[in-house]
């Protein structure tokens, strides 16, 4: 299972200045904890180093109690947003936009 939703990432990593779109996608993928980023789509980069993309994050690496909480409260948009934002560990900030959904693998 995974949580899928749109995120806005404000990049503060100077090393990304020389990356092309493919390199930035890899940077976004590596910026999520536990290699949880399963898929990236609708990738858009703004001139102000802001990235918008739809990401799918796996919940398999979570402790059992957190994974069960997400699975039993799959309609809790706030919980899913906070999960997506909490899983980001890159240099910058991540904000979930819209309503993330819990999806089957």
C-alpha positions as CSV (number, residue, x, y, z in Angstrom):
1,X,0.0,0.0,0.0
2,X,1.1,3.6,-0.6
3,X,-0.1,7.1,0.0
4,X,-0.3,9.2,-3.2
5,X,-0.7,13.0,-3.3
6,X,0.7,16.2,-4.7
7,X,3.5,17.9,-2.9
8,X,5.3,21.2,-3.1
9,X,9.0,21.1,-2.3
10,X,11.0,24.3,-1.7
11,X,14.6,23.2,-2.4
12,X,17.4,24.6,-0.3
13,X,20.1,22.3,-1.5
14,X,22.7,24.2,-3.5
15,X,23.9,21.0,-5.2
16,X,20.6,20.9,-7.2
17,X,21.5,24.0,-9.2
18,X,23.4,22.0,-11.7
19,X,20.9,19.1,-12.0
20,X,18.7,18.6,-15.0
21,X,15.1,17.4,-14.7
22,X,16.0,13.7,-14.4
23,X,18.6,14.5,-11.7
24,X,16.0,16.5,-9.8
25,X,13.6,13.6,-9.9
26,X,16.3,11.4,-8.4
27,X,17.0,14.0,-5.8
28,X,13.3,14.1,-4.9
29,X,13.1,10.3,-4.7
30,X,16.1,10.2,-2.4
31,X,14.8,13.0,-0.2
32,X,12.1,10.8,1.3
33,X,13.0,8.6,4.3
34,X,13.5,4.8,4.0
35,X,13.5,4.9,0.2
36,X,9.7,5.2,0.5
37,X,9.2,7.2,-2.7
38,X,7.6,4.6,-5.1
39,X,6.6,6.9,-8.0
40,X,6.9,10.5,-9.2
41,X,4.6,12.0,-11.8
42,X,3.4,15.4,-13.0
43,X,6.8,16.8,-12.2
44,X,7.1,20.6,-12.6
45,X,9.9,22.9,-11.6
46,X,9.5,26.7,-11.1
47,X,12.3,29.2,-11.5
48,X,12.3,29.9,-7.7
49,X,13.6,26.4,-7.0
50,X,10.1,25.1,-6.1
51,X,9.1,21.7,-7.3
52,X,5.6,20.3,-7.6
53,X,5.0,16.7,-8.2
54,X,2.6,13.8,-7.4
55,X,4.5,11.3,-5.3
56,X,3.5,7.8,-4.1
57,X,5.1,6.9,-0.8
58,X,5.2,3.3,0.5
59,X,4.0,2.6,4.0
60,X,5.7,-0.7,4.4
61,X,8.7,0.6,6.3
62,X,6.6,2.2,9.0
63,X,6.2,0.6,12.5
64,X,3.2,-1.7,12.7
65,X,1.1,0.7,14.8
66,X,1.6,3.7,12.4
67,X,0.9,1.5,9.4
68,X,-2.3,0.2,11.0
69,X,-3.4,3.7,11.9
70,X,-3.0,4.9,8.3
71,X,-4.8,1.8,7.0
72,X,-7.7,2.1,9.3
73,X,-8.1,5.9,8.9
74,X,-7.6,6.0,5.1
75,X,-10.1,8.9,4.7
76,X,-8.3,11.1,7.2
77,X,-6.8,13.7,4.9
78,X,-4.9,15.4,7.7
79,X,-3.2,12.2,8.8
80,X,-2.2,11.3,5.2
81,X,-0.8,14.9,4.7
82,X,1.2,14.8,7.9
83,X,2.6,11.4,6.9
84,X,3.8,12.7,3.5
85,X,5.4,15.8,5.1
86,X,7.0,13.8,7.9
87,X,8.6,11.4,5.4
88,X,10.5,14.2,3.7
89,X,14.1,14.4,4.9
90,X,15.7,16.5,2.1
91,X,17.3,19.9,2.3
92,X,14.3,22.1,2.0
93,X,10.6,21.9,3.0
94,X,7.8,19.8,1.8
95,X,4.1,20.6,1.9
96,X,1.3,18.3,0.9
97,X,-1.3,19.9,-1.4
98,X,-4.8,18.7,-2.1
99,X,-6.2,15.5,-0.7
100,X,-3.8,12.5,-0.6
101,X,-5.2,9.0,-1.0
102,X,-4.3,5.6,0.3
103,X,-3.9,3.2,-2.6
104,X,-3.4,-0.5,-3.0
105,X,-0.1,-1.7,-4.4
